[in-house]
Amino acid sequence: MPASPSANTRRLAVSAPPDRFFGYYPGTVAVITASSEGDRNVMSAGWHAALSAEPPLYGVAIGRERYTHRLVVASGGFAVHFLPFGAARSIAAVGSTSRRTGVDKFERFDLATEPGAVLDVPILQDAYLAYECRVQVVHETGDHDWVVGEVVAVHHAPEAFDERRLQHGRDVPATVYYGRSRYESIGSGERIDFSPDAFRDVER
């Protein structure tokens, strides 16, 4: 049996079922765009991930009731953007409003775009990194669909990255989302690099 915790040991509180903190972050927030037959939309997404390097695959969770979901499925494409902290208001705005009201969020929130290099998707010019993705598969996962796309083009701001392709966090800070419309700038804090060899048994 596990040892009993001492009186001074902090214990984690348990929620079962997991209704209080499930889905909480913090984590980087992505902004998704899609277009189909002249219609377009933009939304923020907290649940997303790189899935494969070869081929390059990226996934994002989109609720089936979302307006963007229909555009992604109809067009077979979408774009994933990462915006700096200076654009946090835009991230919050597109995540708090719906295209179903008839409002073009690109115009309402003054979001500059350029056409995709490969797909018919709007590319946000405020992004420091964006992926054009061609839909490969859509998995039903509970109340969201996990949309997997092959990355067919990458857009990036050269000033945002160093020669190792690491982000210049102090100059172009990333945006972290905590939930409940709270955002934080990251990149200006202390950094440390580790050599992978320090953790491996290296034959000499």
MIVO-648772 format. One record per residue (C-alpha): residue number from 1; z, y, x; residue in one letter. Coordinates in nm, 3 decimals. Layout:
MIVO-648772
<rec><resi>NUM</resi><w>Z</w><v>Y</v><u>X</u><resn>a</resn></rec>
...
//
This chain:
MIVO-648772
<rec><resi>1</resi><w>0.000</w><v>0.000</v><u>0.000</u><resn>m</resn></rec>
<rec><resi>2</resi><w>-0.064</w><v>0.355</v><u>0.122</u><resn>p</resn></rec>
<rec><resi>3</resi><w>0.229</w><v>0.539</v><u>0.269</u><resn>a</resn></rec>
<rec><resi>4</resi><w>0.414</w><v>0.771</v><u>0.035</u><resn>s</resn></rec>
<rec><resi>5</resi><w>0.337</w><v>1.138</v><u>0.103</u><resn>p</resn></rec>
<rec><resi>6</resi><w>0.617</w><v>1.346</v><u>0.246</u><resn>s</resn></rec>
<rec><resi>7</resi><w>0.768</w><v>1.629</v><u>0.048</u><resn>a</resn></rec>
<rec><resi>8</resi><w>0.565</w><v>1.878</v><u>0.250</u><resn>n</resn></rec>
<rec><resi>9</resi><w>0.227</w><v>1.706</v><u>0.201</u><resn>t</resn></rec>
<rec><resi>10</resi><w>-0.017</w><v>1.887</v><u>-0.023</u><resn>r</resn></rec>
<rec><resi>11</resi><w>-0.166</w><v>1.666</v><u>-0.290</u><resn>r</resn></rec>
<rec><resi>12</resi><w>-0.499</w><v>1.714</v><u>-0.463</u><resn>l</resn></rec>
<rec><resi>13</resi><w>-0.495</w><v>1.764</v><u>-0.838</u><resn>a</resn></rec>
<rec><resi>14</resi><w>-0.704</w><v>1.515</v><u>-1.034</u><resn>v</resn></rec>
<rec><resi>15</resi><w>-0.930</w><v>1.583</v><u>-1.333</u><resn>s</resn></rec>
<rec><resi>16</resi><w>-1.044</w><v>1.276</v><u>-1.523</u><resn>a</resn></rec>
<rec><resi>17</resi><w>-1.287</w><v>1.312</v><u>-1.688</u><resn>p</resn></rec>
<rec><resi>18</resi><w>-1.425</w><v>1.561</v><u>-1.434</u><resn>p</resn></rec>
<rec><resi>19</resi><w>-1.457</w><v>1.859</v><u>-1.668</u><resn>d</resn></rec>
<rec><resi>20</resi><w>-1.284</w><v>2.138</v><u>-1.479</u><resn>r</resn></rec>
<rec><resi>21</resi><w>-1.446</w><v>2.169</v><u>-1.138</u><resn>f</resn></rec>
<rec><resi>22</resi><w>-1.748</w><v>1.940</v><u>-1.153</u><resn>f</resn></rec>
<rec><resi>23</resi><w>-2.063</w><v>2.116</v><u>-1.034</u><resn>g</resn></rec>
<rec><resi>24</resi><w>-1.870</w><v>2.386</v><u>-0.856</u><resn>y</resn></rec>
<rec><resi>25</resi><w>-2.013</w><v>2.503</v><u>-0.531</u><resn>y</resn></rec>
<rec><resi>26</resi><w>-2.013</w><v>2.693</v><u>-0.295</u><resn>p</resn></rec>
<rec><resi>27</resi><w>-2.368</w><v>2.642</v><u>-0.181</u><resn>g</resn></rec>
<rec><resi>28</resi><w>-2.692</w><v>2.822</v><u>-0.123</u><resn>t</resn></rec>
<rec><resi>29</resi><w>-2.871</w><v>2.917</v><u>-0.440</u><resn>v</resn></rec>
<rec><resi>30</resi><w>-3.247</w><v>2.877</v><u>-0.474</u><resn>a</resn></rec>
<rec><resi>31</resi><w>-3.485</w><v>3.075</v><u>-0.692</u><resn>v</resn></rec>
<rec><resi>32</resi><w>-3.761</w><v>2.877</v><u>-0.863</u><resn>i</resn></rec>
<rec><resi>33</resi><w>-4.094</w><v>3.012</v><u>-0.985</u><resn>t</resn></rec>
<rec><resi>34</resi><w>-4.371</w><v>2.845</v><u>-1.182</u><resn>a</resn></rec>
<rec><resi>35</resi><w>-4.678</w><v>2.945</v><u>-1.380</u><resn>s</resn></rec>
<rec><resi>36</resi><w>-4.918</w><v>2.780</v><u>-1.623</u><resn>s</resn></rec>
<rec><resi>37</resi><w>-5.218</w><v>2.914</v><u>-1.812</u><resn>e</resn></rec>
<rec><resi>38</resi><w>-5.132</w><v>3.277</v><u>-1.745</u><resn>g</resn></rec>
<rec><resi>39</resi><w>-4.763</w><v>3.240</v><u>-1.827</u><resn>d</resn></rec>
<rec><resi>40</resi><w>-4.498</w><v>3.257</v><u>-1.554</u><resn>r</resn></rec>
<rec><resi>41</resi><w>-4.125</w><v>3.248</v><u>-1.506</u><resn>n</resn></rec>
<rec><resi>42</resi><w>-3.849</w><v>3.267</v><u>-1.248</u><resn>v</resn></rec>
<rec><resi>43</resi><w>-3.500</w><v>3.113</v><u>-1.254</u><resn>m</resn></rec>
<rec><resi>44</resi><w>-3.212</w><v>3.050</v><u>-1.017</u><resn>s</resn></rec>
<rec><resi>45</resi><w>-3.097</w><v>2.696</v><u>-0.936</u><resn>a</resn></rec>
<rec><resi>46</resi><w>-2.773</w><v>2.582</v><u>-0.780</u><resn>g</resn></rec>
<rec><resi>47</resi><w>-2.863</w><v>2.212</v><u>-0.755</u><resn>w</resn></rec>
<rec><resi>48</resi><w>-3.143</w><v>2.149</v><u>-0.505</u><resn>h</resn></rec>
<rec><resi>49</resi><w>-3.201</w><v>1.960</v><u>-0.180</u><resn>a</resn></rec>
<rec><resi>50</resi><w>-3.444</w><v>1.859</v><u>0.093</u><resn>a</resn></rec>
<rec><resi>51</resi><w>-3.524</w><v>1.490</v><u>0.048</u><resn>l</resn></rec>
<rec><resi>52</resi><w>-3.771</w><v>1.384</v><u>0.314</u><resn>s</resn></rec>
<rec><resi>53</resi><w>-3.939</w><v>1.514</v><u>0.629</u><resn>a</resn></rec>
<rec><resi>54</resi><w>-4.242</w><v>1.282</v><u>0.619</u><resn>e</resn></rec>
<rec><resi>55</resi><w>-4.379</w><v>1.351</v><u>0.372</u><resn>p</resn></rec>
<rec><resi>56</resi><w>-4.195</w><v>1.682</v><u>0.321</u><resn>p</resn></rec>
<rec><resi>57</resi><w>-4.022</w><v>1.652</v><u>-0.017</u><resn>l</resn></rec>
<rec><resi>58</resi><w>-3.788</w><v>1.892</v><u>-0.193</u><resn>y</resn></rec>
<rec><resi>59</resi><w>-3.599</w><v>1.838</v><u>-0.517</u><resn>g</resn></rec>
<rec><resi>60</resi><w>-3.450</w><v>2.068</v><u>-0.775</u><resn>v</resn></rec>
<rec><resi>61</resi><w>-3.251</w><v>1.999</v><u>-1.093</u><resn>a</resn></rec>
<rec><resi>62</resi><w>-3.394</w><v>2.180</v><u>-1.395</u><resn>i</resn></rec>
<rec><resi>63</resi><w>-3.256</w><v>2.155</v><u>-1.746</u><resn>g</resn></rec>
<rec><resi>64</resi><w>-3.514</w><v>2.021</v><u>-1.988</u><resn>r</resn></rec>
<rec><resi>65</resi><w>-3.442</w><v>2.309</v><u>-2.226</u><resn>e</resn></rec>
<rec><resi>66</resi><w>-3.532</w><v>2.567</v><u>-1.963</u><resn>r</resn></rec>
<rec><resi>67</resi><w>-3.852</w><v>2.765</v><u>-2.005</u><resn>y</resn></rec>
<rec><resi>68</resi><w>-3.938</w><v>2.700</v><u>-1.642</u><resn>t</resn></rec>
<rec><resi>69</resi><w>-3.923</w><v>2.325</v><u>-1.700</u><resn>h</resn></rec>
<rec><resi>70</resi><w>-4.223</w><v>2.339</v><u>-1.932</u><resn>r</resn></rec>
<rec><resi>71</resi><w>-4.423</w><v>2.545</v><u>-1.684</u><resn>l</resn></rec>
<rec><resi>72</resi><w>-4.344</w><v>2.309</v><u>-1.397</u><resn>v</resn></rec>
<rec><resi>73</resi><w>-4.442</w><v>1.999</v><u>-1.592</u><resn>v</resn></rec>
<rec><resi>74</resi><w>-4.756</w><v>2.158</v><u>-1.736</u><resn>a</resn></rec>
<rec><resi>75</resi><w>-4.882</w><v>2.298</v><u>-1.404</u><resn>s</resn></rec>
<rec><resi>76</resi><w>-4.759</w><v>2.026</v><u>-1.170</u><resn>g</resn></rec>
<rec><resi>77</resi><w>-4.626</w><v>2.281</v><u>-0.925</u><resn>g</resn></rec>
<rec><resi>78</resi><w>-4.337</w><v>2.513</v><u>-0.844</u><resn>f</resn></rec>
<rec><resi>79</resi><w>-4.203</w><v>2.723</v><u>-0.561</u><resn>a</resn></rec>
<rec><resi>80</resi><w>-3.853</w><v>2.724</v><u>-0.412</u><resn>v</resn></rec>
<rec><resi>81</resi><w>-3.728</w><v>3.051</v><u>-0.259</u><resn>h</resn></rec>
<rec><resi>82</resi><w>-3.428</w><v>3.151</v><u>-0.052</u><resn>f</resn></rec>
<rec><resi>83</resi><w>-3.337</w><v>3.518</v><u>-0.085</u><resn>l</resn></rec>
<rec><resi>84</resi><w>-3.106</w><v>3.718</v><u>0.143</u><resn>p</resn></rec>
<rec><resi>85</resi><w>-2.775</w><v>3.855</v><u>0.024</u><resn>f</resn></rec>
<rec><resi>86</resi><w>-2.932</w><v>4.195</v><u>-0.030</u><resn>g</resn></rec>
<rec><resi>87</resi><w>-3.122</w><v>4.039</v><u>-0.320</u><resn>a</resn></rec>
<rec><resi>88</resi><w>-2.813</w><v>3.885</v><u>-0.484</u><resn>a</resn></rec>
<rec><resi>89</resi><w>-2.853</w><v>4.108</v><u>-0.788</u><resn>r</resn></rec>
<rec><resi>90</resi><w>-3.202</w><v>3.968</v><u>-0.843</u><resn>s</resn></rec>
<rec><resi>91</resi><w>-3.073</w><v>3.612</v><u>-0.809</u><resn>i</resn></rec>
<rec><resi>92</resi><w>-2.802</w><v>3.680</v><u>-1.067</u><resn>a</resn></rec>
<rec><resi>93</resi><w>-3.043</w><v>3.858</v><u>-1.300</u><resn>a</resn></rec>
<rec><resi>94</resi><w>-3.304</w><v>3.582</v><u>-1.317</u><resn>v</resn></rec>
<rec><resi>95</resi><w>-3.029</w><v>3.324</v><u>-1.366</u><resn>g</resn></rec>
<rec><resi>96</resi><w>-2.867</w><v>3.516</v><u>-1.653</u><resn>s</resn></rec>
<rec><resi>97</resi><w>-3.174</w><v>3.594</v><u>-1.864</u><resn>t</resn></rec>
<rec><resi>98</resi><w>-3.436</w><v>3.387</v><u>-2.044</u><resn>s</resn></rec>
<rec><resi>99</resi><w>-3.811</w><v>3.413</v><u>-2.067</u><resn>r</resn></rec>
<rec><resi>100</resi><w>-3.777</w><v>3.295</v><u>-2.427</u><resn>r</resn></rec>
<rec><resi>101</resi><w>-3.682</w><v>3.650</v><u>-2.525</u><resn>t</resn></rec>
<rec><resi>102</resi><w>-4.039</w><v>3.751</v><u>-2.445</u><resn>g</resn></rec>
<rec><resi>103</resi><w>-3.951</w><v>3.952</v><u>-2.137</u><resn>v</resn></rec>
<rec><resi>104</resi><w>-4.141</w><v>3.900</v><u>-1.812</u><resn>d</resn></rec>
<rec><resi>105</resi><w>-3.853</w><v>3.879</v><u>-1.565</u><resn>k</resn></rec>
<rec><resi>106</resi><w>-4.078</w><v>3.963</v><u>-1.271</u><resn>f</resn></rec>
<rec><resi>107</resi><w>-4.155</w><v>4.299</v><u>-1.427</u><resn>e</resn></rec>
<rec><resi>108</resi><w>-3.811</w><v>4.364</v><u>-1.570</u><resn>r</resn></rec>
<rec><resi>109</resi><w>-3.636</w><v>4.311</v><u>-1.237</u><resn>f</resn></rec>
<rec><resi>110</resi><w>-3.915</w><v>4.453</v><u>-1.019</u><resn>d</resn></rec>
<rec><resi>111</resi><w>-3.985</w><v>4.130</v><u>-0.831</u><resn>l</resn></rec>
<rec><resi>112</resi><w>-4.286</w><v>4.164</v><u>-0.602</u><resn>a</resn></rec>
<rec><resi>113</resi><w>-4.501</w><v>3.851</v><u>-0.570</u><resn>t</resn></rec>
<rec><resi>114</resi><w>-4.811</w><v>3.722</v><u>-0.397</u><resn>e</resn></rec>
<rec><resi>115</resi><w>-5.019</w><v>3.420</v><u>-0.503</u><resn>p</resn></rec>
<rec><resi>116</resi><w>-4.938</w><v>3.087</v><u>-0.345</u><resn>g</resn></rec>
<rec><resi>117</resi><w>-5.148</w><v>2.973</v><u>-0.051</u><resn>a</resn></rec>
<rec><resi>118</resi><w>-5.225</w><v>2.634</v><u>-0.209</u><resn>v</resn></rec>
<rec><resi>119</resi><w>-5.091</w><v>2.630</v><u>-0.564</u><resn>l</resn></rec>
<rec><resi>120</resi><w>-5.099</w><v>2.870</v><u>-0.857</u><resn>d</resn></rec>
<rec><resi>121</resi><w>-4.737</w><v>2.978</v><u>-0.815</u><resn>v</resn></rec>
<rec><resi>122</resi><w>-4.586</w><v>3.324</v><u>-0.763</u><resn>p</resn></rec>
<rec><resi>123</resi><w>-4.427</w><v>3.369</v><u>-0.420</u><resn>i</resn></rec>
<rec><resi>124</resi><w>-4.140</w><v>3.618</v><u>-0.413</u><resn>l</resn></rec>
<rec><resi>125</resi><w>-4.185</w><v>3.868</v><u>-0.133</u><resn>q</resn></rec>
<rec><resi>126</resi><w>-3.810</w><v>3.931</v><u>-0.102</u><resn>d</resn></rec>
<rec><resi>127</resi><w>-3.761</w><v>3.571</v><u>0.014</u><resn>a</resn></rec>
<rec><resi>128</resi><w>-3.704</w><v>3.492</v><u>0.379</u><resn>y</resn></rec>
<rec><resi>129</resi><w>-3.818</w><v>3.132</v><u>0.314</u><resn>l</resn></rec>
<rec><resi>130</resi><w>-4.024</w><v>2.974</v><u>0.037</u><resn>a</resn></rec>
<rec><resi>131</resi><w>-4.175</w><v>2.632</v><u>-0.029</u><resn>y</resn></rec>
<rec><resi>132</resi><w>-4.480</w><v>2.566</v><u>-0.242</u><resn>e</resn></rec>
<rec><resi>133</resi><w>-4.427</w><v>2.225</v><u>-0.402</u><resn>c</resn></rec>
<rec><resi>134</resi><w>-4.667</w><v>1.993</v><u>-0.583</u><resn>r</resn></rec>
<rec><resi>135</resi><w>-4.479</w><v>1.777</v><u>-0.834</u><resn>v</resn></rec>
<rec><resi>136</resi><w>-4.462</w><v>1.412</v><u>-0.728</u><resn>q</resn></rec>
<rec><resi>137</resi><w>-4.217</w><v>1.268</v><u>-0.979</u><resn>v</resn></rec>
<rec><resi>138</resi><w>-3.974</w><v>1.383</v><u>-1.246</u><resn>v</resn></rec>
<rec><resi>139</resi><w>-3.656</w><v>1.177</v><u>-1.284</u><resn>h</resn></rec>
<rec><resi>140</resi><w>-3.439</w><v>1.206</v><u>-1.594</u><resn>e</resn></rec>
<rec><resi>141</resi><w>-3.084</w><v>1.255</v><u>-1.468</u><resn>t</resn></rec>
<rec><resi>142</resi><w>-2.842</w><v>1.317</v><u>-1.752</u><resn>g</resn></rec>
<rec><resi>143</resi><w>-2.880</w><v>1.667</v><u>-1.894</u><resn>d</resn></rec>
<rec><resi>144</resi><w>-3.120</w><v>1.775</v><u>-1.616</u><resn>h</resn></rec>
<rec><resi>145</resi><w>-3.447</w><v>1.648</v><u>-1.475</u><resn>d</resn></rec>
<rec><resi>146</resi><w>-3.463</w><v>1.602</v><u>-1.098</u><resn>w</resn></rec>
<rec><resi>147</resi><w>-3.806</w><v>1.738</v><u>-1.009</u><resn>v</resn></rec>
<rec><resi>148</resi><w>-3.936</w><v>1.616</v><u>-0.673</u><resn>v</resn></rec>
<rec><resi>149</resi><w>-4.217</w><v>1.808</v><u>-0.512</u><resn>g</resn></rec>
<rec><resi>150</resi><w>-4.419</w><v>1.763</v><u>-0.195</u><resn>e</resn></rec>
<rec><resi>151</resi><w>-4.408</w><v>2.079</v><u>0.012</u><resn>v</resn></rec>
<rec><resi>152</resi><w>-4.770</w><v>2.181</v><u>0.062</u><resn>v</resn></rec>
<rec><resi>153</resi><w>-4.708</w><v>2.525</v><u>0.219</u><resn>a</resn></rec>
<rec><resi>154</resi><w>-4.417</w><v>2.712</v><u>0.373</u><resn>v</resn></rec>
<rec><resi>155</resi><w>-4.380</w><v>3.089</v><u>0.370</u><resn>h</resn></rec>
<rec><resi>156</resi><w>-4.126</w><v>3.258</v><u>0.598</u><resn>h</resn></rec>
<rec><resi>157</resi><w>-4.030</w><v>3.599</v><u>0.728</u><resn>a</resn></rec>
<rec><resi>158</resi><w>-4.067</w><v>3.580</v><u>1.110</u><resn>p</resn></rec>
<rec><resi>159</resi><w>-3.786</w><v>3.829</v><u>1.167</u><resn>e</resn></rec>
<rec><resi>160</resi><w>-3.544</w><v>3.599</v><u>0.987</u><resn>a</resn></rec>
<rec><resi>161</resi><w>-3.560</w><v>3.318</v><u>1.244</u><resn>f</resn></rec>
<rec><resi>162</resi><w>-3.514</w><v>3.272</v><u>1.618</u><resn>d</resn></rec>
<rec><resi>163</resi><w>-3.724</w><v>3.064</v><u>1.858</u><resn>e</resn></rec>
<rec><resi>164</resi><w>-3.537</w><v>2.748</v><u>1.751</u><resn>r</resn></rec>
<rec><resi>165</resi><w>-3.616</w><v>2.821</v><u>1.385</u><resn>r</resn></rec>
<rec><resi>166</resi><w>-3.251</w><v>2.900</v><u>1.319</u><resn>l</resn></rec>
<rec><resi>167</resi><w>-3.185</w><v>3.180</v><u>1.075</u><resn>q</resn></rec>
<rec><resi>168</resi><w>-3.076</w><v>3.520</v><u>1.206</u><resn>h</resn></rec>
<rec><resi>169</resi><w>-2.774</w><v>3.527</v><u>0.980</u><resn>g</resn></rec>
<rec><resi>170</resi><w>-2.645</w><v>3.865</v><u>1.092</u><resn>r</resn></rec>
<rec><resi>171</resi><w>-2.979</w><v>4.036</v><u>1.033</u><resn>d</resn></rec>
<rec><resi>172</resi><w>-3.088</w><v>3.833</v><u>0.730</u><resn>v</resn></rec>
<rec><resi>173</resi><w>-2.773</w><v>3.688</v><u>0.574</u><resn>p</resn></rec>
<rec><resi>174</resi><w>-2.810</w><v>3.397</v><u>0.335</u><resn>a</resn></rec>
<rec><resi>175</resi><w>-2.663</w><v>3.400</v><u>-0.015</u><resn>t</resn></rec>
<rec><resi>176</resi><w>-2.393</w><v>3.154</v><u>-0.119</u><resn>v</resn></rec>
<rec><resi>177</resi><w>-2.311</w><v>3.096</v><u>-0.485</u><resn>y</resn></rec>
<rec><resi>178</resi><w>-1.960</w><v>3.010</v><u>-0.599</u><resn>y</resn></rec>
<rec><resi>179</resi><w>-2.031</w><v>2.976</v><u>-0.970</u><resn>g</resn></rec>
<rec><resi>180</resi><w>-1.940</w><v>3.222</v><u>-1.246</u><resn>r</resn></rec>
<rec><resi>181</resi><w>-2.182</w><v>3.483</v><u>-1.109</u><resn>s</resn></rec>
<rec><resi>182</resi><w>-1.999</w><v>3.522</v><u>-0.776</u><resn>r</resn></rec>
<rec><resi>183</resi><w>-2.203</w><v>3.549</v><u>-0.456</u><resn>y</resn></rec>
<rec><resi>184</resi><w>-2.121</w><v>3.587</v><u>-0.087</u><resn>e</resn></rec>
<rec><resi>185</resi><w>-2.308</w><v>3.686</v><u>0.225</u><resn>s</resn></rec>
<rec><resi>186</resi><w>-2.298</w><v>3.431</v><u>0.507</u><resn>i</resn></rec>
<rec><resi>187</resi><w>-2.419</w><v>3.457</v><u>0.862</u><resn>g</resn></rec>
<rec><resi>188</resi><w>-2.198</w><v>3.721</v><u>1.021</u><resn>s</resn></rec>
<rec><resi>189</resi><w>-1.905</w><v>3.492</v><u>1.095</u><resn>g</resn></rec>
<rec><resi>190</resi><w>-1.815</w><v>3.298</v><u>1.407</u><resn>e</resn></rec>
<rec><resi>191</resi><w>-2.066</w><v>3.038</v><u>1.523</u><resn>r</resn></rec>
<rec><resi>192</resi><w>-2.043</w><v>2.747</v><u>1.761</u><resn>i</resn></rec>
<rec><resi>193</resi><w>-2.304</w><v>2.502</v><u>1.894</u><resn>d</resn></rec>
<rec><resi>194</resi><w>-2.230</w><v>2.139</v><u>1.982</u><resn>f</resn></rec>
<rec><resi>195</resi><w>-2.438</w><v>1.910</v><u>2.197</u><resn>s</resn></rec>
<rec><resi>196</resi><w>-2.514</w><v>1.586</v><u>2.010</u><resn>p</resn></rec>
<rec><resi>197</resi><w>-2.458</w><v>1.398</v><u>2.337</u><resn>d</resn></rec>
<rec><resi>198</resi><w>-2.093</w><v>1.493</v><u>2.322</u><resn>a</resn></rec>
<rec><resi>199</resi><w>-2.052</w><v>1.248</v><u>2.033</u><resn>f</resn></rec>
<rec><resi>200</resi><w>-2.268</w><v>0.964</v><u>2.158</u><resn>r</resn></rec>
<rec><resi>201</resi><w>-2.224</w><v>0.683</v><u>2.405</u><resn>d</resn></rec>
<rec><resi>202</resi><w>-2.488</w><v>0.778</v><u>2.659</u><resn>v</resn></rec>
<rec><resi>203</resi><w>-2.615</w><v>0.517</v><u>2.902</u><resn>e</resn></rec>
<rec><resi>204</resi><w>-2.635</w><v>0.649</v><u>3.256</u><resn>r</resn></rec>
//
